[in-house]
């Protein structure tokens, strides 16, 4: 019984902390969504303005609000990355 406890203790000391690496991969994957979202938002604004130029002001207002919400999600992901990698 004591030998297994010693082996487990040695394995725990030798274990590499992979948490920061996994956090970086998670944030990298999490940053893809907001990047795609921002591209889709502005593509929709350009498309809508091309179809109906008089609605440009309203479309840009909606786009900026949507852009801010998407970027807040990316910033939340960055905060979670720092929390997970600590």
Biopython code that builds the backbone (N, CA, C, O; Angstrom):
import numpy as np
from Bio.PDB.StructureBuilder import StructureBuilder

atoms = [
    (1, "UNK", "N", (0.814, -1.192, 0.000)),
    (1, "UNK", "CA", (0.000, 0.000, 0.000)),
    (1, "UNK", "C", (0.860, 1.258, 0.000)),
    (1, "UNK", "O", (0.559, 2.217, -0.711)),
    (2, "UNK", "N", (1.912, 1.260, 0.782)),
    (2, "UNK", "CA", (2.766, 2.430, 0.875)),
    (2, "UNK", "C", (3.546, 2.655, -0.408)),
    (2, "UNK", "O", (3.820, 3.799, -0.771)),
    (3, "UNK", "N", (3.905, 1.589, -1.098)),
    (3, "UNK", "CA", (4.663, 1.733, -2.338)),
    (3, "UNK", "C", (3.805, 2.410, -3.405)),
    (3, "UNK", "O", (4.304, 3.250, -4.154)),
    (4, "UNK", "N", (2.536, 2.059, -3.483)),
    (4, "UNK", "CA", (1.665, 2.684, -4.481)),
    (4, "UNK", "C", (1.454, 4.171, -4.178)),
    (4, "UNK", "O", (1.341, 4.984, -5.096)),
    (5, "UNK", "N", (1.402, 4.517, -2.905)),
    (5, "UNK", "CA", (1.269, 5.929, -2.553)),
    (5, "UNK", "C", (2.516, 6.711, -2.949)),
    (5, "UNK", "O", (2.421, 7.851, -3.402)),
    (6, "UNK", "N", (3.672, 6.101, -2.779)),
    (6, "UNK", "CA", (4.924, 6.757, -3.158)),
    (6, "UNK", "C", (4.990, 6.932, -4.666)),
    (6, "UNK", "O", (5.411, 7.981, -5.153)),
    (7, "UNK", "N", (4.577, 5.914, -5.407)),
    (7, "UNK", "CA", (4.583, 5.991, -6.868)),
    (7, "UNK", "C", (3.619, 7.070, -7.346)),
    (7, "UNK", "O", (3.952, 7.835, -8.252)),
    (8, "UNK", "N", (2.444, 7.142, -6.758)),
    (8, "UNK", "CA", (1.473, 8.168, -7.136)),
    (8, "UNK", "C", (1.996, 9.566, -6.798)),
    (8, "UNK", "O", (1.780, 10.501, -7.569)),
    (9, "UNK", "N", (2.658, 9.721, -5.697)),
    (9, "UNK", "CA", (3.207, 11.024, -5.319)),
    (9, "UNK", "C", (4.304, 11.444, -6.290)),
    (9, "UNK", "O", (4.382, 12.610, -6.678)),
    (10, "UNK", "N", (5.152, 10.492, -6.685)),
    (10, "UNK", "CA", (6.197, 10.810, -7.651)),
    (10, "UNK", "C", (5.602, 11.167, -9.009)),
    (10, "UNK", "O", (6.102, 12.068, -9.682)),
    (11, "UNK", "N", (4.554, 10.483, -9.415)),
    (11, "UNK", "CA", (3.906, 10.779, -10.698)),
    (11, "UNK", "C", (3.260, 12.158, -10.660)),
    (11, "UNK", "O", (3.277, 12.882, -11.656)),
    (12, "UNK", "N", (2.698, 12.517, -9.532)),
    (12, "UNK", "CA", (2.073, 13.834, -9.415)),
    (12, "UNK", "C", (3.122, 14.940, -9.467)),
    (12, "UNK", "O", (2.865, 16.005, -10.028)),
    (13, "UNK", "N", (4.276, 14.707, -8.901)),
    (13, "UNK", "CA", (5.340, 15.711, -8.945)),
    (13, "UNK", "C", (5.921, 15.853, -10.343)),
    (13, "UNK", "O", (6.318, 16.947, -10.746)),
    (14, "UNK", "N", (5.970, 14.752, -11.083)),
    (14, "UNK", "CA", (6.567, 14.765, -12.413)),
    (14, "UNK", "C", (5.590, 15.211, -13.496)),
    (14, "UNK", "O", (5.995, 15.473, -14.629)),
    (15, "UNK", "N", (4.318, 15.299, -13.157)),
    (15, "UNK", "CA", (3.307, 15.667, -14.154)),
    (15, "UNK", "C", (3.529, 17.100, -14.630)),
    (15, "UNK", "O", (3.833, 17.990, -13.836)),
    (16, "UNK", "N", (3.374, 17.304, -15.918)),
    (16, "UNK", "CA", (3.526, 18.628, -16.509)),
    (16, "UNK", "C", (2.164, 19.305, -16.499)),
    (16, "UNK", "O", (1.150, 18.684, -16.818)),
    (17, "UNK", "N", (2.147, 20.564, -16.137)),
    (17, "UNK", "CA", (0.890, 21.309, -16.136)),
    (17, "UNK", "C", (0.563, 21.717, -17.569)),
    (17, "UNK", "O", (1.197, 22.613, -18.126)),
    (18, "UNK", "N", (-0.429, 21.055, -18.162)),
    (18, "UNK", "CA", (-0.805, 21.350, -19.548)),
    (18, "UNK", "C", (-1.972, 22.320, -19.627)),
    (18, "UNK", "O", (-2.474, 22.607, -20.714)),
    (19, "UNK", "N", (-2.402, 22.824, -18.481)),
    (19, "UNK", "CA", (-3.545, 23.729, -18.464)),
    (19, "UNK", "C", (-3.338, 24.995, -19.303)),
    (19, "UNK", "O", (-4.260, 25.365, -20.030)),
    (20, "UNK", "N", (-2.189, 25.684, -19.251)),
    (20, "UNK", "CA", (-2.007, 26.878, -20.095)),
    (20, "UNK", "C", (-2.076, 26.566, -21.590)),
    (20, "UNK", "O", (-2.618, 27.353, -22.367)),
    (21, "UNK", "N", (-1.535, 25.434, -21.985)),
    (21, "UNK", "CA", (-1.595, 25.049, -23.403)),
    (21, "UNK", "C", (-3.016, 24.786, -23.855)),
    (21, "UNK", "O", (-3.418, 25.208, -24.939)),
    (22, "UNK", "N", (-3.775, 24.091, -23.027)),
    (22, "UNK", "CA", (-5.172, 23.823, -23.372)),
    (22, "UNK", "C", (-5.986, 25.106, -23.384)),
    (22, "UNK", "O", (-6.894, 25.264, -24.200)),
    (23, "UNK", "N", (-5.663, 26.018, -22.484)),
    (23, "UNK", "CA", (-6.365, 27.301, -22.461)),
    (23, "UNK", "C", (-6.081, 28.093, -23.731)),
    (23, "UNK", "O", (-6.974, 28.748, -24.269)),
    (24, "UNK", "N", (-4.841, 28.036, -24.213)),
    (24, "UNK", "CA", (-4.482, 28.757, -25.438)),
    (24, "UNK", "C", (-5.208, 28.166, -26.641)),
    (24, "UNK", "O", (-5.691, 28.903, -27.500)),
    (25, "UNK", "N", (-5.285, 26.852, -26.704)),
    (25, "UNK", "CA", (-6.015, 26.213, -27.801)),
    (25, "UNK", "C", (-7.494, 26.571, -27.722)),
    (25, "UNK", "O", (-8.126, 26.852, -28.740)),
    (26, "UNK", "N", (-8.038, 26.560, -26.518)),
    (26, "UNK", "CA", (-9.449, 26.914, -26.345)),
    (26, "UNK", "C", (-9.745, 28.337, -26.750)),
    (26, "UNK", "O", (-10.767, 28.605, -27.382)),
    (27, "UNK", "N", (-8.852, 29.266, -26.392)),
    (27, "UNK", "CA", (-9.083, 30.649, -26.785)),
    (27, "UNK", "C", (-8.925, 30.820, -28.290)),
    (27, "UNK", "O", (-9.664, 31.584, -28.912)),
    (28, "UNK", "N", (-7.975, 30.121, -28.869)),
    (28, "UNK", "CA", (-7.806, 30.183, -30.320)),
    (28, "UNK", "C", (-9.053, 29.730, -31.051)),
    (28, "UNK", "O", (-9.476, 30.352, -32.026)),
    (29, "UNK", "N", (-9.635, 28.648, -30.575)),
    (29, "UNK", "CA", (-10.881, 28.168, -31.188)),
    (29, "UNK", "C", (-12.035, 29.119, -30.888)),
    (29, "UNK", "O", (-12.911, 29.327, -31.728)),
    (30, "UNK", "N", (-12.030, 29.697, -29.686)),
    (30, "UNK", "CA", (-13.082, 30.637, -29.318)),
    (30, "UNK", "C", (-13.003, 31.949, -30.068)),
    (30, "UNK", "O", (-14.021, 32.625, -30.221)),
    (31, "UNK", "N", (-11.827, 32.331, -30.541)),
    (31, "UNK", "CA", (-11.668, 33.584, -31.278)),
    (31, "UNK", "C", (-12.103, 33.458, -32.728)),
    (31, "UNK", "O", (-12.307, 34.468, -33.402)),
    (32, "UNK", "N", (-12.246, 32.243, -33.212)),
    (32, "UNK", "CA", (-12.678, 32.044, -34.594)),
    (32, "UNK", "C", (-14.121, 32.518, -34.772)),
    (32, "UNK", "O", (-14.449, 33.149, -35.778)),
    (33, "UNK", "N", (-14.975, 32.219, -33.809)),
    (33, "UNK", "CA", (-16.388, 32.592, -33.904)),
    (33, "UNK", "C", (-16.610, 34.086, -34.029)),
    (33, "UNK", "O", (-17.308, 34.521, -34.945)),
    (34, "UNK", "N", (-16.033, 34.898, -33.128)),
    (34, "UNK", "CA", (-16.190, 36.341, -33.279)),
    (34, "UNK", "C", (-15.596, 36.883, -34.575)),
    (34, "UNK", "O", (-16.133, 37.831, -35.148)),
    (35, "UNK", "N", (-14.510, 36.302, -35.040)),
    (35, "UNK", "CA", (-13.925, 36.742, -36.305)),
    (35, "UNK", "C", (-14.865, 36.520, -37.471)),
    (35, "UNK", "O", (-15.037, 37.390, -38.325)),
    (36, "UNK", "N", (-15.465, 35.357, -37.494)),
    (36, "UNK", "CA", (-16.443, 35.063, -38.552)),
    (36, "UNK", "C", (-17.669, 35.959, -38.390)),
    (36, "UNK", "O", (-18.217, 36.454, -39.374)),
    (37, "UNK", "N", (-18.095, 36.164, -37.143)),
    (37, "UNK", "CA", (-19.261, 37.004, -36.887)),
    (37, "UNK", "C", (-19.081, 38.433, -37.359)),
    (37, "UNK", "O", (-19.993, 39.013, -37.948)),
    (38, "UNK", "N", (-17.917, 39.004, -37.108)),
    (38, "UNK", "CA", (-17.644, 40.378, -37.542)),
    (38, "UNK", "C", (-17.660, 40.459, -39.063)),
    (38, "UNK", "O", (-18.205, 41.401, -39.638)),
    (39, "UNK", "N", (-17.066, 39.476, -39.703)),
    (39, "UNK", "CA", (-17.084, 39.462, -41.174)),
    (39, "UNK", "C", (-18.491, 39.376, -41.729)),
    (39, "UNK", "O", (-18.815, 40.057, -42.701)),
    (40, "UNK", "N", (-19.327, 38.552, -41.129)),
    (40, "UNK", "CA", (-20.713, 38.424, -41.595)),
    (40, "UNK", "C", (-21.517, 39.697, -41.348)),
    (40, "UNK", "O", (-22.347, 40.083, -42.171)),
    (41, "UNK", "N", (-21.270, 40.345, -40.218)),
    (41, "UNK", "CA", (-21.989, 41.592, -39.913)),
    (41, "UNK", "C", (-21.700, 42.647, -40.972)),
    (41, "UNK", "O", (-22.624, 43.235, -41.533)),
    (42, "UNK", "N", (-20.421, 42.887, -41.246)),
    (42, "UNK", "CA", (-20.077, 43.952, -42.188)),
    (42, "UNK", "C", (-20.401, 43.557, -43.620)),
    (42, "UNK", "O", (-20.686, 44.425, -44.445)),
    (43, "UNK", "N", (-20.366, 42.266, -43.933)),
    (43, "UNK", "CA", (-20.793, 41.834, -45.267)),
    (43, "UNK", "C", (-22.281, 42.120, -45.463)),
    (43, "UNK", "O", (-22.706, 42.518, -46.548)),
    (44, "UNK", "N", (-23.064, 41.915, -44.411)),
    (44, "UNK", "CA", (-24.497, 42.198, -44.496)),
    (44, "UNK", "C", (-24.758, 43.696, -44.648)),
    (44, "UNK", "O", (-25.675, 44.094, -45.367)),
    (45, "UNK", "N", (-23.958, 44.528, -43.978)),
    (45, "UNK", "CA", (-24.119, 45.980, -44.109)),
    (45, "UNK", "C", (-23.796, 46.415, -45.536)),
    (45, "UNK", "O", (-24.531, 47.206, -46.127)),
    (46, "UNK", "N", (-22.714, 45.908, -46.083)),
    (46, "UNK", "CA", (-22.346, 46.264, -47.454)),
    (46, "UNK", "C", (-23.411, 45.800, -48.431)),
    (46, "UNK", "O", (-23.782, 46.535, -49.346)),
    (47, "UNK", "N", (-23.902, 44.591, -48.242)),
    (47, "UNK", "CA", (-24.939, 44.056, -49.128)),
    (47, "UNK", "C", (-26.226, 44.871, -49.003)),
    (47, "UNK", "O", (-26.855, 45.198, -50.009)),
    (48, "UNK", "N", (-26.614, 45.197, -47.780)),
    (48, "UNK", "CA", (-27.834, 45.974, -47.577)),
    (48, "UNK", "C", (-27.727, 47.386, -48.126)),
    (48, "UNK", "O", (-28.693, 47.914, -48.677)),
    (49, "UNK", "N", (-26.553, 48.002, -47.978)),
    (49, "UNK", "CA", (-26.347, 49.346, -48.507)),
    (49, "UNK", "C", (-26.354, 49.341, -50.027)),
    (49, "UNK", "O", (-26.840, 50.282, -50.653)),
    (50, "UNK", "N", (-25.819, 48.292, -50.614)),
    (50, "UNK", "CA", (-25.828, 48.196, -52.073)),
    (50, "UNK", "C", (-27.248, 48.031, -52.597)),
    (50, "UNK", "O", (-27.577, 48.541, -53.668)),
    (51, "UNK", "N", (-28.084, 47.327, -51.856)),
    (51, "UNK", "CA", (-29.468, 47.109, -52.291)),
    (51, "UNK", "C", (-30.363, 48.310, -52.011)),
    (51, "UNK", "O", (-31.259, 48.626, -52.794)),
    (52, "UNK", "N", (-30.109, 48.975, -50.888)),
    (52, "UNK", "CA", (-30.969, 50.084, -50.488)),
    (52, "UNK", "C", (-30.102, 51.182, -49.849)),
    (52, "UNK", "O", (-29.961, 51.224, -48.627)),
    (53, "UNK", "N", (-29.530, 52.058, -50.661)),
    (53, "UNK", "CA", (-28.579, 53.055, -50.148)),
    (53, "UNK", "C", (-29.158, 53.995, -49.092)),
    (53, "UNK", "O", (-28.423, 54.463, -48.223)),
    (54, "UNK", "N", (-30.447, 54.276, -49.147)),
    (54, "UNK", "CA", (-31.021, 55.215, -48.173)),
    (54, "UNK", "C", (-31.086, 54.632, -46.763)),
    (54, "UNK", "O", (-31.308, 55.376, -45.808)),
    (55, "UNK", "N", (-30.899, 53.330, -46.609)),
    (55, "UNK", "CA", (-30.933, 52.694, -45.287)),
    (55, "UNK", "C", (-29.543, 52.546, -44.676)),
    (55, "UNK", "O", (-29.382, 51.852, -43.673)),
    (56, "UNK", "N", (-28.551, 53.182, -45.259)),
    (56, "UNK", "CA", (-27.174, 53.004, -44.798)),
    (56, "UNK", "C", (-26.996, 53.416, -43.345)),
    (56, "UNK", "O", (-26.344, 52.697, -42.589)),
    (57, "UNK", "N", (-27.546, 54.534, -42.934)),
    (57, "UNK", "CA", (-27.387, 55.006, -41.558)),
    (57, "UNK", "C", (-27.959, 54.036, -40.542)),
    (57, "UNK", "O", (-27.323, 53.743, -39.529)),
    (58, "UNK", "N", (-29.147, 53.543, -40.805)),
    (58, "UNK", "CA", (-29.777, 52.590, -39.887)),
    (58, "UNK", "C", (-29.008, 51.274, -39.853)),
    (58, "UNK", "O", (-28.833, 50.675, -38.791)),
    (59, "UNK", "N", (-28.552, 50.829, -41.018)),
    (59, "UNK", "CA", (-27.800, 49.576, -41.068)),
    (59, "UNK", "C", (-26.479, 49.692, -40.314)),
    (59, "UNK", "O", (-26.071, 48.757, -39.624)),
    (60, "UNK", "N", (-25.818, 50.823, -40.442)),
    (60, "UNK", "CA", (-24.541, 50.975, -39.744)),
    (60, "UNK", "C", (-24.725, 51.056, -38.230)),
    (60, "UNK", "O", (-23.888, 50.564, -37.473)),
    (61, "UNK", "N", (-25.813, 51.674, -37.790)),
    (61, "UNK", "CA", (-26.082, 51.705, -36.353)),
    (61, "UNK", "C", (-26.287, 50.315, -35.785)),
    (61, "UNK", "O", (-25.740, 49.977, -34.735)),
    (62, "UNK", "N", (-27.067, 49.519, -36.475)),
    (62, "UNK", "CA", (-27.297, 48.131, -36.050)),
    (62, "UNK", "C", (-25.995, 47.339, -36.112)),
    (62, "UNK", "O", (-25.712, 46.524, -35.234)),
    (63, "UNK", "N", (-25.202, 47.587, -37.163)),
    (63, "UNK", "CA", (-23.945, 46.855, -37.319)),
    (63, "UNK", "C", (-22.970, 47.167, -36.186)),
    (63, "UNK", "O", (-22.303, 46.267, -35.675)),
    (64, "UNK", "N", (-22.885, 48.437, -35.791)),
    (64, "UNK", "CA", (-21.956, 48.780, -34.712)),
    (64, "UNK", "C", (-22.376, 48.143, -33.389)),
    (64, "UNK", "O", (-21.529, 47.683, -32.624)),
    (65, "UNK", "N", (-23.671, 48.114, -33.122)),
    (65, "UNK", "CA", (-24.149, 47.464, -31.891)),
    (65, "UNK", "C", (-23.830, 45.975, -31.923)),
    (65, "UNK", "O", (-23.370, 45.413, -30.929)),
    (66, "UNK", "N", (-24.072, 45.341, -33.055)),
    (66, "UNK", "CA", (-23.775, 43.912, -33.192)),
    (66, "UNK", "C", (-22.276, 43.655, -33.083)),
    (66, "UNK", "O", (-21.849, 42.683, -32.461)),
    (67, "UNK", "N", (-21.482, 44.533, -33.691)),
    (67, "UNK", "CA", (-20.023, 44.404, -33.632)),
    (67, "UNK", "C", (-19.537, 44.454, -32.189)),
    (67, "UNK", "O", (-18.688, 43.659, -31.785)),
    (68, "UNK", "N", (-20.074, 45.384, -31.418)),
    (68, "UNK", "CA", (-19.666, 45.516, -30.011)),
    (68, "UNK", "C", (-20.026, 44.261, -29.231)),
    (68, "UNK", "O", (-19.224, 43.781, -28.430)),
    (69, "UNK", "N", (-21.212, 43.729, -29.452)),
    (69, "UNK", "CA", (-21.620, 42.517, -28.737)),
    (69, "UNK", "C", (-20.725, 41.332, -29.085)),
    (69, "UNK", "O", (-20.364, 40.546, -28.209)),
    (70, "UNK", "N", (-20.368, 41.203, -30.353)),
    (70, "UNK", "CA", (-19.497, 40.105, -30.773)),
    (70, "UNK", "C", (-18.104, 40.265, -30.166)),
    (70, "UNK", "O", (-17.505, 39.285, -29.723)),
    (71, "UNK", "N", (-17.591, 41.480, -30.143)),
    (71, "UNK", "CA", (-16.257, 41.697, -29.589)),
    (71, "UNK", "C", (-16.243, 41.509, -28.077)),
    (71, "UNK", "O", (-15.223, 41.102, -27.520)),
    (72, "UNK", "N", (-17.347, 41.795, -27.408)),
    (72, "UNK", "CA", (-17.413, 41.534, -25.965)),
    (72, "UNK", "C", (-17.284, 40.039, -25.710)),
    (72, "UNK", "O", (-16.650, 39.629, -24.738)),
    (73, "UNK", "N", (-17.875, 39.229, -26.568)),
    (73, "UNK", "CA", (-17.734, 37.779, -26.412)),
    (73, "UNK", "C", (-16.275, 37.359, -26.583)),
    (73, "UNK", "O", (-15.797, 36.484, -25.860)),
    (74, "UNK", "N", (-15.570, 37.967, -27.521)),
    (74, "UNK", "CA", (-14.152, 37.662, -27.707)),
    (74, "UNK", "C", (-13.346, 38.089, -26.482)),
    (74, "UNK", "O", (-12.431, 37.376, -26.069)),
    (75, "UNK", "N", (-13.668, 39.228, -25.903)),
    (75, "UNK", "CA", (-12.954, 39.682, -24.706)),
    (75, "UNK", "C", (-13.245, 38.793, -23.501)),
    (75, "UNK", "O", (-12.366, 38.559, -22.672)),
    (76, "UNK", "N", (-14.463, 38.305, -23.404)),
    (76, "UNK", "CA", (-14.794, 37.363, -22.332)),
    (76, "UNK", "C", (-13.956, 36.093, -22.493)),
    (76, "UNK", "O", (-13.465, 35.533, -21.513)),
    (77, "UNK", "N", (-13.800, 35.648, -23.742)),
    (77, "UNK", "CA", (-12.948, 34.486, -23.999)),
    (77, "UNK", "C", (-11.510, 34.736, -23.587)),
    (77, "UNK", "O", (-10.852, 33.836, -23.066)),
    (78, "UNK", "N", (-11.010, 35.954, -23.814)),
    (78, "UNK", "CA", (-9.646, 36.297, -23.420)),
    (78, "UNK", "C", (-9.500, 36.295, -21.901)),
    (78, "UNK", "O", (-8.490, 35.824, -21.379)),
    (79, "UNK", "N", (-10.479, 36.805, -21.200)),
    (79, "UNK", "CA", (-10.447, 36.804, -19.729)),
    (79, "UNK", "C", (-10.467, 35.373, -19.211)),
    (79, "UNK", "O", (-9.729, 35.036, -18.285)),
    (80, "UNK", "N", (-11.300, 34.537, -19.796)),
    (80, "UNK", "CA", (-11.371, 33.139, -19.368)),
    (80, "UNK", "C", (-10.049, 32.433, -19.648)),
    (80, "UNK", "O", (-9.628, 31.574, -18.873)),
    (81, "UNK", "N", (-9.389, 32.790, -20.757)),
    (81, "UNK", "CA", (-8.065, 32.223, -21.052)),
    (81, "UNK", "C", (-7.084, 32.549, -19.930)),
    (81, "UNK", "O", (-6.360, 31.670, -19.463)),
    (82, "UNK", "N", (-7.055, 33.811, -19.497)),
    (82, "UNK", "CA", (-6.113, 34.184, -18.435)),
    (82, "UNK", "C", (-6.466, 33.520, -17.120)),
    (82, "UNK", "O", (-5.577, 33.166, -16.345)),
    (83, "UNK", "N", (-7.746, 33.348, -16.859)),
    (83, "UNK", "CA", (-8.148, 32.663, -15.623)),
    (83, "UNK", "C", (-7.744, 31.199, -15.687)),
    (83, "UNK", "O", (-7.251, 30.651, -14.701)),
    (84, "UNK", "N", (-7.946, 30.560, -16.826)),
    (84, "UNK", "CA", (-7.638, 29.126, -16.945)),
    (84, "UNK", "C", (-6.146, 28.853, -16.972)),
    (84, "UNK", "O", (-5.703, 27.795, -16.524)),
    (85, "UNK", "N", (-5.363, 29.794, -17.491)),
    (85, "UNK", "CA", (-3.931, 29.547, -17.592)),
    (85, "UNK", "C", (-3.173, 29.909, -16.309)),
    (85, "UNK", "O", (-1.975, 29.649, -16.205)),
    (86, "UNK", "N", (-3.855, 30.497, -15.350)),
    (86, "UNK", "CA", (-3.188, 30.875, -14.098)),
    (86, "UNK", "C", (-2.963, 29.681, -13.203)),
    (86, "UNK", "O", (-2.413, 29.823, -12.110)),
]
sb = StructureBuilder()
sb.init_structure("model")
sb.init_model(0)
sb.init_chain("A")
sb.init_seg("    ")
for serial, (resi, resn, name, xyz) in enumerate(atoms, 1):
    if name == "N":
        sb.init_residue(resn, " ", resi, " ")
    sb.init_atom(name, np.array(xyz, "f"), 0.0, 1.0, " ", f" {name:<3s}", serial, name[0])
structure = sb.get_structure()
